[in-house]
């Protein structure tokens, strides 16, 4: 039996919730401690020349590369938010070879740059790392684009994981994922409803999810308490699957 362990985490560009401390080293240690095969990251910095000049412990390389280090030899990155001094977006770190990856821009308003990072790993599992918008109508449009992309890319019952920050605190998209796409959500399977993941110190809103199909769920849990509540403004999610 082959198991696939995964983590999904909005890393808040490497800063704590208050933006007062840069904690990329601590985030790297936290992620490593989980020993996941796959790591889905949101709000991970690709480049920021402004911080590089004023933070003594700033990491000049793409933060996804720094977090991957020697543990995850394969990774993919998709730029979402692009500004004068750099960019940030989604990333997938993998212990399995990535056969193909590409980023799809699903931004619908200028001030909210969003993307879907697609990747396929060698066991034949299709991955999507998502970070959706703050407005309900915006998220509906992005969900439609996601559905169109999946229709073009998937065949049959190919195993699929879609994870990330969906900003869906009113749970309206959640029903669309199950009814429209035939997906199950890992934490809902385990606890009866999606986990509250934001804000990390006292989680109230269920923003982060792990949707899947074509895989057998073995475990799912929210990572809260220390060190997680001090590392980002989101809690991390963990799931363990059995590969078909």
N, C-alpha and C positions, 0 to 999 in steps of 0.2 A: 504493500500500500504506500503510495507516494503522497506526502502531505505538502501543502502549500500554505506557508504562514505569511500573513501580510499585515502591514500597519498603514493607517491613513492619518495624516497630521498636517494641520495648517500651522506653519512655523512662524508666522507673523514677521517675516523678513529677518528672523534671527534675534528679535528683541522680545523682552518681557512684555506683559500686558500694558504696562504704563509707558512703554517706550524709553524707559530711563536706563536700562542695562542691555548691552549686547551680549547674548548668551549662546552663540553658535557652538562653542566648545561643549557646553553643558547639554545642548540639544543633541549634538553628535553622540555623546555618551549615553543619553537616554534612549536614543534610537537603537544604538548598538546593543543595549542591555536586553532588548526584546528578541533579538536574534531572528528577525523576520527574513523571509526569502525575497519579499517585495515590499517596497516602501513608496507610498503615494504621498507626495508633498504638494502643498499649496502655499502661495505667497513665499516662494523661495527666490532669492536674489540671484540673477545672472551676472549683473554688473551694477555697481553704484560708485561713481567716481567722487561724489560729494562726501559720502561717509569715509571713503578711503583716506581723505585728507585730514579728517578731524577725529577719528576714533583710533586709538593706539592699537587695539586688538582686532581691528577690522581685517577680514580675510579678503584678499584681492581677487583670488580665483572665484569662479562661479561657485556659489555655496552648495549647489547640488553635487559638484565634483568633490568639494571638501568633505561633505557629509558621506558620500559614497566611499571615499578613500580606498582602502584595500579590502573592505568587507563586501561591497557590491561592485563587481568589476564591470557591470553593464548599466548604462543609464541613458535616459532620454530627457530632454528639456524643451519646454514650449514657452516662448515669450508671450506674455499677455499684456501687461502694462509697460508701455515704452515711454520714456521721458528723456529730457535733454541729457541727464547725467547717468542714465543706465536703464535697466529693465528688471522686471521680476515676473514670475509665472508659475507654472506647474512642472513637476518633475516626477519621474519614476526611476527608482533604483532597483536593480534586480541581480540576483545571484544566477538566474537563468539567462542565457543569451537572448538578446532582443533581435528578432528577425527583421522587424520593420517598425518605424515610429514616424508620426507626423502630428503637427499641431493644427487644430482647426479654430480659426477666429470666430467666436459667436457673440462678439460685442454688438449691442443694438443701440447703445448711446455712447457718446464720445467720452464722458467722464467715468464710464464703467467698462474698462477693457477686460474681457473675459475670454477664456479659451478651453477647448477640450483636447487633452493630450492622449492620442491613441498609440498603443504599442502592442505588438504580438510577441509572446515569448515562446521558446522552443517546445514546451509541452503542448502547444497549440491553443493556449489561452489568450483571448483578446482582452486587453486592459484599456480602461478609460479613466484618466485622472481629471476630475471636473472641479471647477470653481465658478459657481453661477452668481448672478447679479442680486442686488438688494431689493429690487422691485418685483412685485408679483407678475406683472405683465411681461417684464423683461425675462424672467425665468421661464414663463410659458413659451416664449419665442425660442429660447435656448433649448428647452426640452424638445420642441419640434425639430430643431436642427440636429439634436442628438439622435432622435428617432430616424431621421433621413439618413444620417451617416451610418447608423447600424444596419439599416436595410441594404445599403450599398456594400457594406464590408463583410457581413456575417452570412454564413450558409448553414442551414440545418440547425442542430442544437449545439453549435460550437460553444465551449465554455467561455463565460464572459464575467468580468468583474468591473463594475463602475463604482468608483469611490472618490470621496472628496468632501468639499464644503459646498452644500447646496443652498444655504441661506433660506431654507424652507421651514421657517419656524411655525407657520400656520398649517403645515402638513398637507398642503394642497397638491404639491408635486408628488408627494409620497404615493398617493392613490394612482396617479398616472403611471408611475414606474411599475407598479404591480399589475394593474389592469391593462395598460397600454402596451407595455413591453414584456410582460410575463416574468418580471424579476421578483426575487425575494430580497429582503433586507436582513443582514446578519444579526444585528442587535434586536430587531423585532422578532426574529425567529427564536432568539434566546430568552428575551424578557417581555415580549408581548407588544412592545412599541419601541420606536427609535430612542436612542440614548440622548439625554441632555448633555451637551458638550460645551456650551458657551454661557457665560464667561467661565474660564477654567477654575477659578477659586471657589465659585458658587454656581455650578451649572444650572441654568434655567431654560435655555432654548436648545431644541434638537436640530442643530445646523448640519452636523456631519453624519454621513451614512456610508454603508458598504452594501451595494446591491450586487446580486449575482444570479447566475443560472448555469446549468450544466455541470455543477460541482456539488459535492456533499459537504455540508457545513458540520464541522466537528467542535468548534468553540468560537465564542465571540465575547468580547468584553470591552468596557471603557477603561482607559488608563487615566486615573485621577489621583488626587493626593500628591505627595512629593515623590519624585521631583517635578512631575508634570504640571502641577498648578503654578509653579514658579517659572516655567520655561516659555510659555506662550499664552495667548488669550483664549486658545481652544484646548480642550482635552484631545488626546489621541484615541483612535479606535484600533482594535486588534481583532483579527479573525483567522481561523485555521480551517482549511478545506482539505478534502480528500480528492485527489485528481482522478478522473475517470480512467 
